[in-house]
Amino acid sequence: MRAMHGEIDFKESFKRRIALLKGLDETVLKEIAENLPITEGAERLLRTLKQYGYRTAILSGGFTYFGNYLKARLGIDYVFANELEIKNGKLTGRHLHEIVDGKRKAELLELLAFKEDIHLEQVIAVGDGANDLPMLEKAGMGIAFHAKPTVKASAQHAISVNGLDTILYLLGFRDREINI
């Protein structure tokens, strides 16, 4: 939590948290994924954006296991998150590859814009924690969603009520365009 508020370094906090997972059976990840709550309005937002040709991504300081689950469930195009090391069906308490922190999220946002051949001004990023700030600043439209006070104060836009689909109205969609 302190990393989300920007009080301690995300990478250090991340390493401490995953060390606590050492020895956990891999099957627990599946159980957690299957019970992940979907943010109110997420399905409507993603369905509408897809209908209008938007590409979507999860850039998360969380774990690829859960990001990939959401990708499959919600039809998201890309997932970049932290990969847990698993050996013999058990979590080792370590991660693989580079940690996806705030700086890395901003880099990934740029890479995705390049890959999709769009300008950063056309990119919409949504986040809630301090590690999202570099990404929100890089995007053409940075939206703090039910965010920590620091993030709300820094983002171009902030939504603190209703669901993720509220973003559609911020983008200029009308009800008749959303409820197709």
C-alpha positions as CSV (number, residue, x, y, z in Angstrom):
1,M,0.0,0.0,0.0
2,R,2.8,2.4,0.8
3,A,4.2,1.9,-2.7
4,M,0.8,2.8,-4.2
5,H,0.9,6.0,-2.2
6,G,4.4,6.7,-3.4
7,E,5.9,6.5,0.1
8,I,8.4,3.7,-0.7
9,D,10.1,2.4,-3.8
10,F,7.8,0.1,-5.9
11,K,10.6,-2.3,-6.8
12,E,11.7,-2.8,-3.2
13,S,8.1,-3.2,-2.0
14,F,7.4,-5.7,-4.9
15,K,10.4,-7.8,-4.0
16,R,9.4,-7.9,-0.3
17,R,5.8,-8.9,-1.2
18,I,6.7,-11.7,-3.6
19,A,9.2,-13.2,-1.2
20,L,6.3,-13.8,1.1
21,L,4.8,-16.1,-1.6
22,K,7.6,-18.6,-1.5
23,G,6.3,-22.1,-1.3
24,L,2.8,-21.3,-2.2
25,D,1.2,-23.8,-4.5
26,E,0.6,-22.7,-8.1
27,T,-3.0,-23.8,-7.9
28,V,-3.8,-21.0,-5.5
29,L,-3.2,-18.5,-8.4
30,K,-5.9,-20.2,-10.4
31,E,-8.3,-20.0,-7.4
32,I,-7.6,-16.3,-7.0
33,A,-7.9,-15.5,-10.7
34,E,-11.3,-17.2,-10.9
35,N,-12.5,-15.0,-8.0
36,L,-11.0,-11.7,-9.2
37,P,-13.7,-9.0,-9.0
38,I,-14.1,-7.1,-12.3
39,T,-14.3,-3.4,-11.8
40,E,-17.7,-2.0,-12.3
41,G,-18.1,-0.8,-15.9
42,A,-15.0,-2.6,-17.2
43,E,-16.9,-5.0,-19.4
44,R,-19.0,-2.2,-20.9
45,L,-16.0,0.0,-21.4
46,L,-13.9,-2.6,-23.2
47,R,-16.8,-3.9,-25.3
48,T,-17.6,-0.4,-26.5
49,L,-14.0,0.5,-27.2
50,K,-13.5,-2.8,-29.2
51,Q,-16.6,-2.0,-31.3
52,Y,-15.0,1.3,-32.3
53,G,-11.6,-0.2,-33.1
54,Y,-9.6,0.7,-30.0
55,R,-6.7,-1.5,-28.9
56,T,-6.5,-2.2,-25.2
57,A,-3.7,-3.2,-22.8
58,I,-3.1,-4.0,-19.1
59,L,0.2,-2.5,-17.9
60,S,0.4,-3.7,-14.4
61,G,2.7,-3.8,-11.4
62,G,0.7,-7.0,-10.5
63,F,1.2,-10.4,-11.9
64,T,1.0,-11.8,-15.5
65,Y,-1.0,-14.7,-14.2
66,F,-3.9,-12.5,-13.3
67,G,-3.4,-10.1,-16.3
68,N,-3.6,-13.0,-18.7
69,Y,-6.7,-14.3,-17.0
70,L,-8.4,-10.9,-17.5
71,K,-7.1,-10.7,-21.1
72,A,-8.9,-13.9,-21.9
73,R,-12.0,-13.0,-20.0
74,L,-12.4,-9.4,-21.3
75,G,-10.8,-9.6,-24.7
76,I,-7.8,-7.3,-23.9
77,D,-5.2,-7.1,-26.6
78,Y,-2.0,-6.8,-24.6
79,V,-0.8,-7.7,-21.0
80,F,2.5,-6.6,-19.5
81,A,3.0,-7.4,-15.8
82,N,5.4,-9.1,-13.5
83,E,6.0,-12.8,-14.0
84,L,6.3,-15.0,-10.9
85,E,8.9,-17.7,-10.9
86,I,7.3,-21.1,-10.5
87,K,9.3,-24.4,-10.1
88,N,7.7,-27.8,-9.5
89,G,4.3,-26.2,-9.1
90,K,5.5,-23.9,-6.3
91,L,6.2,-20.2,-6.2
92,T,9.8,-19.5,-5.5
93,G,9.3,-16.1,-4.0
94,R,11.2,-14.6,-7.0
95,H,10.2,-13.0,-10.3
96,L,11.3,-13.4,-13.9
97,H,12.3,-10.5,-16.2
98,E,12.3,-6.8,-15.5
99,I,9.9,-5.5,-12.8
100,V,7.0,-3.5,-14.3
101,D,7.2,-0.3,-12.2
102,G,6.1,3.2,-13.0
103,K,9.1,3.9,-15.3
104,R,8.6,0.6,-17.2
105,K,4.8,1.3,-17.6
106,A,5.7,4.5,-19.4
107,E,8.2,2.8,-21.6
108,L,5.7,0.0,-22.4
109,L,3.1,2.7,-23.3
110,E,5.5,4.2,-25.8
111,L,6.3,0.8,-27.2
112,L,2.7,-0.1,-27.7
113,A,1.9,3.3,-29.3
114,F,4.8,2.6,-31.7
115,K,3.7,-0.9,-32.4
116,E,0.1,0.2,-33.1
117,D,1.4,3.2,-35.2
118,I,-0.4,5.8,-33.1
119,H,0.8,9.0,-31.5
120,L,1.1,9.2,-27.7
121,E,-1.5,12.0,-27.9
122,Q,-4.0,9.4,-29.1
123,V,-3.3,7.1,-26.1
124,I,-5.6,6.9,-23.1
125,A,-4.1,5.6,-19.8
126,V,-6.0,4.8,-16.6
127,G,-4.4,4.3,-13.2
128,D,-4.8,4.6,-9.5
129,G,-1.4,4.4,-7.8
130,A,1.8,6.4,-7.7
131,N,3.5,3.9,-10.0
132,D,1.0,4.9,-12.7
133,L,2.0,8.5,-12.7
134,P,4.8,8.2,-15.4
135,M,2.4,6.4,-17.7
136,L,-0.5,8.9,-17.1
137,E,1.8,11.8,-17.8
138,K,3.1,10.2,-21.0
139,A,-0.4,9.5,-22.4
140,G,-2.4,12.0,-24.4
141,M,-5.2,11.5,-21.9
142,G,-4.2,10.4,-18.4
143,I,-7.1,9.4,-16.1
144,A,-6.9,8.8,-12.4
145,F,-9.6,6.3,-11.6
146,H,-10.6,5.9,-7.9
147,A,-7.1,6.9,-7.3
148,K,-4.8,7.8,-4.4
149,P,-4.8,11.6,-3.6
150,T,-1.4,12.1,-5.1
151,V,-2.5,10.6,-8.4
152,K,-5.7,12.5,-8.5
153,A,-3.8,15.7,-8.0
154,S,-1.4,15.0,-10.8
155,A,-3.6,13.4,-13.5
156,Q,-5.2,15.4,-16.3
157,H,-8.6,13.9,-15.4
158,A,-9.9,12.1,-12.3
159,I,-13.0,9.9,-11.8
160,S,-13.9,9.1,-8.3
161,V,-17.5,8.0,-8.7
162,N,-19.3,5.4,-10.8
163,G,-17.6,2.7,-12.9
164,L,-14.9,2.5,-15.5
165,D,-17.5,3.0,-18.3
166,T,-17.7,6.6,-17.1
167,I,-14.6,7.1,-19.2
168,L,-16.7,6.6,-22.3
169,Y,-18.5,9.9,-21.6
170,L,-15.2,11.6,-21.0
171,L,-14.2,10.5,-24.5
172,G,-17.4,12.0,-25.9
173,F,-19.5,8.9,-26.4
174,R,-23.2,9.2,-26.1
175,D,-25.6,6.6,-24.7
176,R,-26.8,5.6,-28.2
177,E,-23.2,4.9,-29.2
178,I,-22.5,2.9,-26.1
179,N,-25.5,0.6,-25.9
180,I,-25.1,-1.0,-29.3
